[in-house]
Every structure is written in structure tokens, then in C-alpha cells.
Amino acid sequence: MSIRLPEHDHCRFCGDPVPFEQAFCSEDCYWKEDARVKKERNNNIIFALLTVASVAAIAAAGTLL
């Protein structure tokens, strides 16, 4: 016997079931996801800058040899 659940989606942060028209189950989850996305974006920017700096340093060291 299978149980049919009502049509639903899941909270983008915690995964709890929510109605289709909602992305988050609570305002708290919304702000936590917002903070997570900002932190991930900042980490990606830092990684890109460090990569560019490393390539520039290697290129500069290669021209000195």
C-alpha cells in the first residue's frame, strides 16, 4: 500500500516540506540561506583573487629566471 502525499516542494535551506509557492519554511531559513550564499560567493571571490595572484607570481618568477 502506498501513501500519496499532497503536492509539495522542500525548503531550500532545511529541506522541510513547504507548499509549491514557498521557497522556505520560515523567515529564519530564508536569512540562514541568504548568509550561506553570501559566504559562498565571498569564498569564491577570494579563491579567484588568490588564483590570479598565484599565477601572476609564478609568471613574474618565471621572467626573473
C-alpha positions, -999 to 999 in steps of 0.1 A, spaced: 0 0 0 15 34 -10 7 66 7 1 97 -15 14 129 -1 -1 162 -11 18 181 -38 47 200 -21 82 213 -25 110 214 0 126 243 19 158 254 2 177 255 35 165 228 58 145 205 34 112 206 53 81 202 31 65 235 20 38 244 -4 48 250 -40 45 287 -39 70 289 -10 108 285 -12 115 285 25 96 271 55 104 302 77 120 336 77 148 321 98 156 296 70 155 324 44 181 345 63 203 315 70 203 306 33 210 342 24 240 342 47 252 309 33 250 321 -2 269 354 6 296 334 24 300 310 -5 301 340 -30 328 357 -9 348 325 -7 346 321 -45 359 357 -50 387 352 -25 397 319 -43 397 336 -77 418 365 -64 443 341 -48 444 321 -81 451 353 -101 478 364 -76 494 330 -77 495 329 -115 510 364 -116 536 355 -90 546 324 -110 547 344 -142 568 371 -125 592 344 -111 595 328 -145 606 361 -161 633 365 -135 650 332 -143 
